[in-house]
Amino acid sequence: MKSQRTINYWHDRQVLILIAVFPLVLQAQQTWLADNGNGTYSNPIFYEEFSDPDMIRVGDDYYLTGTTMHTMPGLPILHSRDLVNWELLTYAAPRLDLGPEMRMEDGQDMYGQGIWAPCLRYHEGTYYIFSNVNKHGTQLFTATNPAGPWRQEQMRANLHDVTVLFDDDGKIYAVWGYNEVKMAQLTPDLLDVVPGTEQIIVPAGSGAGEGSHMYKIEGNYYITNTNYDPVCYMVCLRSDHPYGPYEIQVISAEENLGEAQRLRIFNTQDGPPFEVVRYPENYVGCIPMHQGGIIQVQSGEWWGWSMLDYNSVGRVTALSPVTWENGWPYFGLPGNLKRTPRTWVKPNTGFTSPRQAPFDRDDDFSGPELKNAWQWNHVPSDDSWSLSERIGYLRMHTLPATSLWNARNTLTQRGVGPESSATIDLETVQLEDGDVAGLGLLNLPFAWIGIVKTKAGQVLRFYDQQTGYLVDASTDIQRIWLRVHANFEKDRAQFSYSTDGDRFLPLGNEVELPYQLRTFQGVRYALFAYNVYGHPGGYADFNQMTVDEPRCKPLTRPIPYGEVITLMNLADSTIMVNWRNHLRPVVPNSIFTKDRTFAFSVLDRGLGRIALQSVVNGGFVSVKGQAGMAEVRIENVDQGDASTFQWVDMLDGSIMLMSLYNHRYLNVDPVAGSLCSADARGAQPDRKGGACFVWQKASK
């Protein structure tokens, strides 16, 4: 019989259990890796901003690029052999300087502008990237080696969010537009539209969106694109002729990976303070998968990629199995089309790649170049920073600016989730009157911690632009460690400092991190040095930058193979029991928890999959029929896929169990007192839709 102590545990630790697992992972100071090391991967592929992705396959190699807007270098070129583990080869646009706004000169900037929605293609030995650069038209980048060098040319045509198809008859098609979709042929030099070829291929109001990706598959033309209003979702256009007519079908919808839209700023002209829009708990808005395409791997499998607007961390990239049905490429698996699993088996490309991340975030500045995760905020002034003036340090000479927002030579990295901390070691000996240097969160609103030098001395300052809150602490120390910890699941951050690099003290209030449409980027860690008096000043020396990720493992706890566990549902705190060979949720002190009916052995089925065997009678939890109420049974014999579940870690201590019978999730109808089902399509952001569980080792 279940002890009263165990019953009380479920009541008292219902919420705390979600947090209790985190100390187990705090020891690992690694980076987010989507590869779980057991033949599976977990989305997102990168838990940091990688927006508007486009991907190609060339033989056994895959290449990926995405939007970089105002940051330099731009257009990263990533390479993979398995679609899960990626390395950064180079940036196609190491320095794109087309006007004063790109250099933050003459009071201008290009926040939210710059390089948008690139189209990556390969044809007859040449790699191509077509990308709109706001205010400067469409740019064409070409290379014979994806690792570079890349050549940049200005197109004569202005094609926003364009996709390009090299057809097998020699014609080259370009597709662009939102709602009303247009097509034209490109000239052989790819720099202009062939006169008379531009046509509307999908009229407005037909259900098409933007961000197109075009393919020719078995003689048919397919165009994937996305709608963002009222929520994000993906559609596919299909025709047997390039100019149509096109049918339209929804191929991905509602998949948010259990994330909700939280804080947004739409009006960035009035403020600070800026008006922050706060959404209800389970509102998903622009989170669901959108803006992506499809690709076929060597084994014949089809895979898709797309992005999600993941709140303050920015727009992240996810990988999806694709199921073809009736000639349409649906994201998702049979039985649960349009919904992408958070965890699934890696693509069968024929290659096993080492687990790796594309970006190297830590930098001790001892090399001849900056580490590849760094990007400048706008085009830098190259004669005002150096890695060689003092070996082992990044030296930043201060340039005139009124604030972090318009400071030149601010060096940034993407924030990385679900939470991370950036720490810098800063020397301020050579700062002059009016100089400000430190560590910031580049966002709108922005916030920072740093040293301010005046004629009277220097102070350590915290500043939050949104609230105007400013905290000064007098200090004459000339070496200081600054840190910011950002929780991108809660959109909150806290700054702190240390005088010895060991003991850190908080300074200032907790900072709120909204997503906003001014930079159109997630929050970035930023190193800065500027002078508020309108002239160059001294310089700051940055000794090192480290980024710690306490929750970098998609599998936050090892799957408890061979253990006997109890499952509690987060929606109503019920416990799963074997009741007359049905799986039934009951309250913890129910009479049905007698005789260890709540205890199930976890059996390893490989590839991160499990079977649940009741310790009462040795039966297997199995899915039958339509997987509805009363169709999750305890069967005497293992039913194969019907008795097998993919273990899906939700990163907060809870899990979902996806049945291989129908690729839907074991679930409880909250507070209904009914029997279990296995027909849930996904998770609610608050984890209380009935498909999320917490496991613990069962009491003896």
HELIX and SHEET records of a PDB file:
HELIX    1   1 GLN A    4  ASP A   12  1                                   9    
HELIX    2   2 LEU A   16  ALA A   20  1                                   5    
HELIX    3   3 PHE A   22  LEU A   24  5                                   3    
HELIX    4   4 PRO A  100  ARG A  103  5                                   4    
HELIX    5   5 ASN A  311  VAL A  313  5                                   3    
HELIX    6   6 ASP A  382  SER A  384  5                                   3    
HELIX    7   7 LEU A  404  ASN A  406  5                                   3    
HELIX    8   8 ILE A  591  ARG A  596  5                                   6    
HELIX    9   9 GLY A  640  SER A  643  5                                   4    
SHEET    1   A 2 THR A  40  SER A  42  0                                        
SHEET    2   A 2 THR A 343  VAL A 345 -1                                        
SHEET    1   B 4 ASP A  54  VAL A  58  0                                        
SHEET    2   B 4 ASP A  61  THR A  65 -1                                        
SHEET    3   B 4 GLY A  74  SER A  80 -1                                        
SHEET    4   B 4 GLU A  87  ALA A  93 -1                                        
SHEET    1   C 5 THR A  71  MET A  72  0                                        
SHEET    2   C 5 GLN A 375  ASN A 377 -1                                        
SHEET    3   C 5 LEU A 411  ARG A 414 -1                                        
SHEET    4   C 5 ARG A 524  ASN A 531 -1                                        
SHEET    5   C 5 LEU A 399  PRO A 400  1                                        
SHEET    1   D 8 THR A  71  MET A  72  0                                        
SHEET    2   D 8 GLN A 375  ASN A 377 -1                                        
SHEET    3   D 8 LEU A 411  ARG A 414 -1                                        
SHEET    4   D 8 ARG A 524  ASN A 531 -1                                        
SHEET    5   D 8 ASP A 435  LEU A 442 -1                                        
SHEET    6   D 8 ALA A 447  THR A 454 -1                                        
SHEET    7   D 8 GLY A 457  ASP A 464 -1                                        
SHEET    8   D 8 TYR A 469  SER A 474 -1                                        
SHEET    1   E 4 ILE A 115  HIS A 123  0                                        
SHEET    2   E 4 THR A 126  VAL A 133 -1                                        
SHEET    3   E 4 THR A 138  ALA A 143 -1                                        
SHEET    4   E 4 ARG A 151  GLN A 154 -1                                        
SHEET    1   F 4 THR A 163  PHE A 166  0                                        
SHEET    2   F 4 ILE A 172  TRP A 176 -1                                        
SHEET    3   F 4 VAL A 181  GLN A 185 -1                                        
SHEET    4   F 4 GLN A 199  VAL A 202 -1                                        
SHEET    1   G 4 GLU A 210  ILE A 217  0                                        
SHEET    2   G 4 ASN A 220  ASN A 227 -1                                        
SHEET    3   G 4 TYR A 233  SER A 239 -1                                        
SHEET    4   G 4 GLU A 247  ALA A 253 -1                                        
SHEET    1   H 3 VAL A 277  ARG A 278  0                                        
SHEET    2   H 3 LEU A 263  ILE A 265 -1                                        
SHEET    3   H 3 TYR A 515  GLN A 516  1                                        
SHEET    1   I 5 HIS A 290  GLN A 296  0                                        
SHEET    2   I 5 TRP A 302  ASP A 309 -1                                        
SHEET    3   I 5 ARG A 315  GLU A 325 -1                                        
SHEET    4   I 5 TRP A 328  LEU A 333 -1                                        
SHEET    5   I 5 ASN A 336  LEU A 337 -1                                        
SHEET    1   J 7 TRP A 385  SER A 386  0                                        
SHEET    2   J 7 LEU A 394  HIS A 397 -1                                        
SHEET    3   J 7 TYR A 539  ASP A 548 -1                                        
SHEET    4   J 7 GLU A 419  GLU A 427 -1                                        
SHEET    5   J 7 ARG A 479  ASN A 487 -1                                        
SHEET    6   J 7 ARG A 492  SER A 498 -1                                        
SHEET    7   J 7 LEU A 505  PRO A 506 -1                                        
SHEET    1   K 7 TRP A 385  SER A 386  0                                        
SHEET    2   K 7 LEU A 394  HIS A 397 -1                                        
SHEET    3   K 7 TYR A 539  ASP A 548 -1                                        
SHEET    4   K 7 GLU A 419  GLU A 427 -1                                        
SHEET    5   K 7 ARG A 479  ASN A 487 -1                                        
SHEET    6   K 7 ARG A 492  SER A 498 -1                                        
SHEET    7   K 7 VAL A 511  GLU A 512 -1                                        
SHEET    1   L 6 ILE A 655  SER A 659  0                                        
SHEET    2   L 6 PHE A 645  ASP A 649 -1                                        
SHEET    3   L 6 ARG A 609  SER A 614 -1                                        
SHEET    4   L 6 PHE A 600  ASP A 604 -1                                        
SHEET    5   L 6 VAL A 564  ASN A 569 -1                                        
SHEET    6   L 6 PHE A 693  LYS A 697 -1                                        
SHEET    1   M 2 ILE A 575  TRP A 579  0                                        
SHEET    2   M 2 HIS A 582  VAL A 586 -1                                        
SHEET    1   N 2 PHE A 620  VAL A 623  0                                        
SHEET    2   N 2 VAL A 632  GLU A 635 -1                                        
SHEET    1   O 2 TYR A 665  ASN A 667  0                                        
SHEET    2   O 2 SER A 677  ALA A 680 -1                                        
END                                                                             
